Amino acid sequence: MDIQPLLDHFNQLSAEEQTKEVYAHFGLAVYFGQALEQQLANMLIFDQLFQVKPETPAAYTAIFEEHAAAGQPADILAVAAQLAYQLSDEDRDELQRLLVSRRFLTDSYFKVHAQRLLQPELKSQIVADFVGFQNRCRQLHARLQHYQQQYVQRTGVAPELMQQTWATVVRDARRALGGAD
């Protein structure tokens, strides 16, 4: 996606509107990063479910909780995805970079780049950073979907079984976390 038209529009806004736009793009960047991380967790959950074939609801829940928290370092998650889904080295590396970048965005971006927000001429760089990150997440998301499709074909797992398994995982996770069915 060409971001120049977006930046041209951004530069025509008032300072207050620009600040609102910065935070809107920040929210979108965080969202896309979280969506990518959740997609990865789902991929790893499915792989483990079909490798381990848990026999109890507690076993399903344990697999879900192991990956849903995303507490593992980005490099370990990326390597696990590469092994399970036969990601290319380039996609593994991009996945790792995006996971690290997402954590940086949420934890440190504004601490490190506070001066950009205070200087009107640098606000557009913040937007460019966030839009660039969003675009990279979108592109990798599409490639990961392709890997998932290849995985399903390679393993012969019926899509209906995947949906049924996921419904079971969600139900069991809700029970474990105290939610309703």
ChimeraX commands (.cxc) that place a marker at each C-alpha (Angstrom):
marker #1 position 0.00,0.00,0.00 radius 0.5
marker #1 position 1.37,3.37,-1.01 radius 0.5
marker #1 position 1.30,5.58,2.07 radius 0.5
marker #1 position 2.14,8.85,0.31 radius 0.5
marker #1 position -1.53,9.86,-0.24 radius 0.5
marker #1 position -2.17,9.16,3.44 radius 0.5
marker #1 position 0.80,11.30,4.46 radius 0.5
marker #1 position -0.28,14.09,2.10 radius 0.5
marker #1 position -3.72,14.11,3.74 radius 0.5
marker #1 position -2.13,13.96,7.19 radius 0.5
marker #1 position 0.03,17.00,6.49 radius 0.5
marker #1 position -3.08,19.05,5.61 radius 0.5
marker #1 position -4.68,18.45,9.02 radius 0.5
marker #1 position -4.53,20.82,11.96 radius 0.5
marker #1 position -2.06,20.01,14.76 radius 0.5
marker #1 position -4.88,18.68,16.96 radius 0.5
marker #1 position -6.27,16.50,14.16 radius 0.5
marker #1 position -2.76,15.22,13.43 radius 0.5
marker #1 position -2.33,14.14,17.03 radius 0.5
marker #1 position -5.66,12.28,16.89 radius 0.5
marker #1 position -4.54,10.61,13.65 radius 0.5
marker #1 position -1.25,9.55,15.24 radius 0.5
marker #1 position -3.08,7.82,18.06 radius 0.5
marker #1 position -5.59,6.26,15.68 radius 0.5
marker #1 position -2.75,4.79,13.61 radius 0.5
marker #1 position -1.02,3.66,16.80 radius 0.5
marker #1 position -4.18,1.79,17.79 radius 0.5
marker #1 position -4.39,0.18,14.37 radius 0.5
marker #1 position -0.73,-0.83,14.48 radius 0.5
marker #1 position -1.18,-2.44,17.89 radius 0.5
marker #1 position -4.34,-4.16,16.68 radius 0.5
marker #1 position -2.64,-5.60,13.60 radius 0.5
marker #1 position 0.30,-6.76,15.72 radius 0.5
marker #1 position -2.01,-8.45,18.21 radius 0.5
marker #1 position -4.02,-10.04,15.41 radius 0.5
marker #1 position -0.83,-11.44,13.92 radius 0.5
marker #1 position 0.28,-12.75,17.30 radius 0.5
marker #1 position -3.15,-14.35,17.84 radius 0.5
marker #1 position -3.00,-15.94,14.38 radius 0.5
marker #1 position 0.36,-17.43,15.29 radius 0.5
marker #1 position -0.99,-18.70,18.62 radius 0.5
marker #1 position -3.94,-20.30,16.82 radius 0.5
marker #1 position -1.62,-21.96,14.32 radius 0.5
marker #1 position 0.54,-23.39,17.08 radius 0.5
marker #1 position -2.51,-24.52,19.06 radius 0.5
marker #1 position -3.90,-26.37,16.05 radius 0.5
marker #1 position -0.58,-28.00,15.34 radius 0.5
marker #1 position -0.28,-29.23,18.89 radius 0.5
marker #1 position -3.87,-30.42,18.98 radius 0.5
marker #1 position -3.35,-32.56,15.92 radius 0.5
marker #1 position 0.06,-33.79,17.04 radius 0.5
marker #1 position -0.87,-34.62,20.63 radius 0.5
marker #1 position -4.56,-35.46,20.14 radius 0.5
marker #1 position -5.61,-34.61,23.72 radius 0.5
marker #1 position -8.25,-36.85,25.21 radius 0.5
marker #1 position -9.66,-34.67,27.98 radius 0.5
marker #1 position -11.03,-31.14,28.17 radius 0.5
marker #1 position -8.24,-30.31,30.61 radius 0.5
marker #1 position -5.63,-31.38,28.04 radius 0.5
marker #1 position -7.25,-29.15,25.41 radius 0.5
marker #1 position -7.27,-26.26,27.87 radius 0.5
marker #1 position -3.61,-26.80,28.77 radius 0.5
marker #1 position -2.59,-26.55,25.11 radius 0.5
marker #1 position -4.72,-23.45,24.67 radius 0.5
marker #1 position -3.28,-21.75,27.75 radius 0.5
marker #1 position 0.28,-22.59,26.75 radius 0.5
marker #1 position -0.01,-20.64,23.51 radius 0.5
marker #1 position -2.74,-18.11,24.24 radius 0.5
marker #1 position -0.64,-16.17,26.74 radius 0.5
marker #1 position 2.07,-15.60,24.10 radius 0.5
marker #1 position 4.62,-15.38,26.87 radius 0.5
marker #1 position 7.31,-17.11,24.87 radius 0.5
marker #1 position 10.04,-15.06,23.20 radius 0.5
marker #1 position 9.43,-14.10,19.58 radius 0.5
marker #1 position 12.32,-16.19,18.28 radius 0.5
marker #1 position 10.97,-19.35,19.92 radius 0.5
marker #1 position 7.46,-18.73,18.56 radius 0.5
marker #1 position 8.81,-18.05,15.07 radius 0.5
marker #1 position 10.92,-21.21,15.06 radius 0.5
marker #1 position 7.98,-23.28,16.37 radius 0.5
marker #1 position 5.82,-21.93,13.54 radius 0.5
marker #1 position 8.56,-22.63,11.01 radius 0.5
marker #1 position 8.87,-26.24,12.16 radius 0.5
marker #1 position 5.13,-26.88,12.28 radius 0.5
marker #1 position 4.15,-25.07,9.09 radius 0.5
marker #1 position 7.35,-25.20,7.06 radius 0.5
marker #1 position 7.72,-21.42,6.90 radius 0.5
marker #1 position 10.47,-20.08,4.71 radius 0.5
marker #1 position 13.46,-18.59,6.50 radius 0.5
marker #1 position 12.39,-15.15,5.25 radius 0.5
marker #1 position 8.87,-15.51,6.64 radius 0.5
marker #1 position 10.19,-16.87,9.93 radius 0.5
marker #1 position 12.54,-13.89,10.23 radius 0.5
marker #1 position 9.78,-11.42,9.32 radius 0.5
marker #1 position 7.46,-13.03,11.85 radius 0.5
marker #1 position 10.11,-12.69,14.53 radius 0.5
marker #1 position 10.79,-9.06,13.62 radius 0.5
marker #1 position 7.08,-8.21,13.67 radius 0.5
marker #1 position 6.53,-9.86,17.04 radius 0.5
marker #1 position 9.46,-7.93,18.50 radius 0.5
marker #1 position 8.23,-4.73,16.84 radius 0.5
marker #1 position 4.73,-5.20,18.26 radius 0.5
marker #1 position 6.12,-5.45,21.76 radius 0.5
marker #1 position 8.28,-2.39,21.13 radius 0.5
marker #1 position 5.25,-0.44,19.87 radius 0.5
marker #1 position 3.20,-1.21,22.94 radius 0.5
marker #1 position 5.97,-0.91,25.52 radius 0.5
marker #1 position 8.45,1.68,24.33 radius 0.5
marker #1 position 7.65,3.45,21.07 radius 0.5
marker #1 position 6.42,6.69,22.60 radius 0.5
marker #1 position 9.14,6.64,25.25 radius 0.5
marker #1 position 11.82,6.43,22.59 radius 0.5
marker #1 position 10.17,8.73,20.05 radius 0.5
marker #1 position 8.41,11.28,22.29 radius 0.5
marker #1 position 10.18,14.15,20.57 radius 0.5
marker #1 position 8.52,13.20,17.27 radius 0.5
marker #1 position 5.08,13.73,18.77 radius 0.5
marker #1 position 6.09,17.15,20.08 radius 0.5
marker #1 position 7.54,18.35,16.79 radius 0.5
marker #1 position 4.88,18.90,14.13 radius 0.5
marker #1 position 7.26,18.24,11.26 radius 0.5
marker #1 position 8.07,14.77,12.68 radius 0.5
marker #1 position 4.51,13.59,13.39 radius 0.5
marker #1 position 4.18,12.26,9.86 radius 0.5
marker #1 position 7.16,9.96,10.53 radius 0.5
marker #1 position 5.18,8.39,13.38 radius 0.5
marker #1 position 2.25,7.76,11.05 radius 0.5
marker #1 position 4.60,6.32,8.43 radius 0.5
marker #1 position 6.07,3.96,11.05 radius 0.5
marker #1 position 2.64,2.75,12.15 radius 0.5
marker #1 position 1.24,2.35,8.63 radius 0.5
marker #1 position 4.39,0.54,7.51 radius 0.5
marker #1 position 4.03,-1.87,10.42 radius 0.5
marker #1 position 0.34,-2.43,9.60 radius 0.5
marker #1 position 1.20,-3.20,5.99 radius 0.5
marker #1 position 3.90,-5.68,6.96 radius 0.5
marker #1 position 1.47,-7.43,9.33 radius 0.5
marker #1 position -1.19,-7.64,6.60 radius 0.5
marker #1 position 1.27,-9.11,4.13 radius 0.5
marker #1 position 2.57,-11.71,6.57 radius 0.5
marker #1 position -0.97,-12.54,7.69 radius 0.5
marker #1 position -1.84,-13.45,4.09 radius 0.5
marker #1 position 1.26,-15.62,3.77 radius 0.5
marker #1 position 0.51,-17.36,7.09 radius 0.5
marker #1 position -3.00,-18.15,5.86 radius 0.5
marker #1 position -1.41,-19.80,2.84 radius 0.5
marker #1 position 0.82,-21.88,5.14 radius 0.5
marker #1 position -2.26,-22.91,7.12 radius 0.5
marker #1 position -4.00,-24.05,3.94 radius 0.5
marker #1 position -0.93,-26.06,2.96 radius 0.5
marker #1 position -0.84,-27.59,6.45 radius 0.5
marker #1 position -4.46,-28.70,6.18 radius 0.5
marker #1 position -3.78,-30.25,2.78 radius 0.5
marker #1 position -0.57,-31.92,3.96 radius 0.5
marker #1 position -2.10,-33.39,7.11 radius 0.5
marker #1 position -5.47,-34.22,5.59 radius 0.5
marker #1 position -7.32,-32.55,8.46 radius 0.5
marker #1 position -10.88,-31.82,7.43 radius 0.5
marker #1 position -11.90,-28.17,7.89 radius 0.5
marker #1 position -14.97,-29.36,9.81 radius 0.5
marker #1 position -12.71,-31.16,12.30 radius 0.5
marker #1 position -10.63,-28.01,12.71 radius 0.5
marker #1 position -13.77,-25.97,13.44 radius 0.5
marker #1 position -15.08,-28.58,15.87 radius 0.5
marker #1 position -11.73,-28.77,17.64 radius 0.5
marker #1 position -11.48,-25.01,17.93 radius 0.5
marker #1 position -15.03,-24.81,19.34 radius 0.5
marker #1 position -14.01,-27.36,21.97 radius 0.5
marker #1 position -10.89,-25.40,22.86 radius 0.5
marker #1 position -12.84,-22.16,23.20 radius 0.5
marker #1 position -15.51,-23.82,25.36 radius 0.5
marker #1 position -12.92,-25.41,27.63 radius 0.5
marker #1 position -10.90,-22.22,27.89 radius 0.5
marker #1 position -14.00,-20.28,28.92 radius 0.5
marker #1 position -14.70,-22.85,31.62 radius 0.5
marker #1 position -11.11,-22.69,32.86 radius 0.5
marker #1 position -11.18,-18.89,32.90 radius 0.5
marker #1 position -14.56,-18.80,34.65 radius 0.5
marker #1 position -16.65,-17.65,31.68 radius 0.5
marker #1 position -19.98,-18.95,30.54 radius 0.5
marker #1 position -20.47,-21.44,27.69 radius 0.5
marker link #1:1,2 radius 0.2
marker link #1:2,3 radius 0.2
marker link #1:3,4 radius 0.2
marker link #1:4,5 radius 0.2
marker link #1:5,6 radius 0.2
marker link #1:6,7 radius 0.2
marker link #1:7,8 radius 0.2
marker link #1:8,9 radius 0.2
marker link #1:9,10 radius 0.2
marker link #1:10,11 radius 0.2
marker link #1:11,12 radius 0.2
marker link #1:12,13 radius 0.2
marker link #1:13,14 radius 0.2
marker link #1:14,15 radius 0.2
marker link #1:15,16 radius 0.2
marker link #1:16,17 radius 0.2
marker link #1:17,18 radius 0.2
marker link #1:18,19 radius 0.2
marker link #1:19,20 radius 0.2
marker link #1:20,21 radius 0.2
marker link #1:21,22 radius 0.2
marker link #1:22,23 radius 0.2
marker link #1:23,24 radius 0.2
marker link #1:24,25 radius 0.2
marker link #1:25,26 radius 0.2
marker link #1:26,27 radius 0.2
marker link #1:27,28 radius 0.2
marker link #1:28,29 radius 0.2
marker link #1:29,30 radius 0.2
marker link #1:30,31 radius 0.2
marker link #1:31,32 radius 0.2
marker link #1:32,33 radius 0.2
marker link #1:33,34 radius 0.2
marker link #1:34,35 radius 0.2
marker link #1:35,36 radius 0.2
marker link #1:36,37 radius 0.2
marker link #1:37,38 radius 0.2
marker link #1:38,39 radius 0.2
marker link #1:39,40 radius 0.2
marker link #1:40,41 radius 0.2
marker link #1:41,42 radius 0.2
marker link #1:42,43 radius 0.2
marker link #1:43,44 radius 0.2
marker link #1:44,45 radius 0.2
marker link #1:45,46 radius 0.2
marker link #1:46,47 radius 0.2
marker link #1:47,48 radius 0.2
marker link #1:48,49 radius 0.2
marker link #1:49,50 radius 0.2
marker link #1:50,51 radius 0.2
marker link #1:51,52 radius 0.2
marker link #1:52,53 radius 0.2
marker link #1:53,54 radius 0.2
marker link #1:54,55 radius 0.2
marker link #1:55,56 radius 0.2
marker link #1:56,57 radius 0.2
marker link #1:57,58 radius 0.2
marker link #1:58,59 radius 0.2
marker link #1:59,60 radius 0.2
marker link #1:60,61 radius 0.2
marker link #1:61,62 radius 0.2
marker link #1:62,63 radius 0.2
marker link #1:63,64 radius 0.2
marker link #1:64,65 radius 0.2
marker link #1:65,66 radius 0.2
marker link #1:66,67 radius 0.2
marker link #1:67,68 radius 0.2
marker link #1:68,69 radius 0.2
marker link #1:69,70 radius 0.2
marker link #1:70,71 radius 0.2
marker link #1:71,72 radius 0.2
marker link #1:72,73 radius 0.2
marker link #1:73,74 radius 0.2
marker link #1:74,75 radius 0.2
marker link #1:75,76 radius 0.2
marker link #1:76,77 radius 0.2
marker link #1:77,78 radius 0.2
marker link #1:78,79 radius 0.2
marker link #1:79,80 radius 0.2
marker link #1:80,81 radius 0.2
marker link #1:81,82 radius 0.2
marker link #1:82,83 radius 0.2
marker link #1:83,84 radius 0.2
marker link #1:84,85 radius 0.2
marker link #1:85,86 radius 0.2
marker link #1:86,87 radius 0.2
marker link #1:87,88 radius 0.2
marker link #1:88,89 radius 0.2
marker link #1:89,90 radius 0.2
marker link #1:90,91 radius 0.2
marker link #1:91,92 radius 0.2
marker link #1:92,93 radius 0.2
marker link #1:93,94 radius 0.2
marker link #1:94,95 radius 0.2
marker link #1:95,96 radius 0.2
marker link #1:96,97 radius 0.2
marker link #1:97,98 radius 0.2
marker link #1:98,99 radius 0.2
marker link #1:99,100 radius 0.2
marker link #1:100,101 radius 0.2
marker link #1:101,102 radius 0.2
marker link #1:102,103 radius 0.2
marker link #1:103,104 radius 0.2
marker link #1:104,105 radius 0.2
marker link #1:105,106 radius 0.2
marker link #1:106,107 radius 0.2
marker link #1:107,108 radius 0.2
marker link #1:108,109 radius 0.2
marker link #1:109,110 radius 0.2
marker link #1:110,111 radius 0.2
marker link #1:111,112 radius 0.2
marker link #1:112,113 radius 0.2
marker link #1:113,114 radius 0.2
marker link #1:114,115 radius 0.2
marker link #1:115,116 radius 0.2
marker link #1:116,117 radius 0.2
marker link #1:117,118 radius 0.2
marker link #1:118,119 radius 0.2
marker link #1:119,120 radius 0.2
marker link #1:120,121 radius 0.2
marker link #1:121,122 radius 0.2
marker link #1:122,123 radius 0.2
marker link #1:123,124 radius 0.2
marker link #1:124,125 radius 0.2
marker link #1:125,126 radius 0.2
marker link #1:126,127 radius 0.2
marker link #1:127,128 radius 0.2
marker link #1:128,129 radius 0.2
marker link #1:129,130 radius 0.2
marker link #1:130,131 radius 0.2
marker link #1:131,132 radius 0.2
marker link #1:132,133 radius 0.2
marker link #1:133,134 radius 0.2
marker link #1:134,135 radius 0.2
marker link #1:135,136 radius 0.2
marker link #1:136,137 radius 0.2
marker link #1:137,138 radius 0.2
marker link #1:138,139 radius 0.2
marker link #1:139,140 radius 0.2
marker link #1:140,141 radius 0.2
marker link #1:141,142 radius 0.2
marker link #1:142,143 radius 0.2
marker link #1:143,144 radius 0.2
marker link #1:144,145 radius 0.2
marker link #1:145,146 radius 0.2
marker link #1:146,147 radius 0.2
marker link #1:147,148 radius 0.2
marker link #1:148,149 radius 0.2
marker link #1:149,150 radius 0.2
marker link #1:150,151 radius 0.2
marker link #1:151,152 radius 0.2
marker link #1:152,153 radius 0.2
marker link #1:153,154 radius 0.2
marker link #1:154,155 radius 0.2
marker link #1:155,156 radius 0.2
marker link #1:156,157 radius 0.2
marker link #1:157,158 radius 0.2
marker link #1:158,159 radius 0.2
marker link #1:159,160 radius 0.2
marker link #1:160,161 radius 0.2
marker link #1:161,162 radius 0.2
marker link #1:162,163 radius 0.2
marker link #1:163,164 radius 0.2
marker link #1:164,165 radius 0.2
marker link #1:165,166 radius 0.2
marker link #1:166,167 radius 0.2
marker link #1:167,168 radius 0.2
marker link #1:168,169 radius 0.2
marker link #1:169,170 radius 0.2
marker link #1:170,171 radius 0.2
marker link #1:171,172 radius 0.2
marker link #1:172,173 radius 0.2
marker link #1:173,174 radius 0.2
marker link #1:174,175 radius 0.2
marker link #1:175,176 radius 0.2
marker link #1:176,177 radius 0.2
marker link #1:177,178 radius 0.2
marker link #1:178,179 radius 0.2
marker link #1:179,180 radius 0.2
marker link #1:180,181 radius 0.2
view
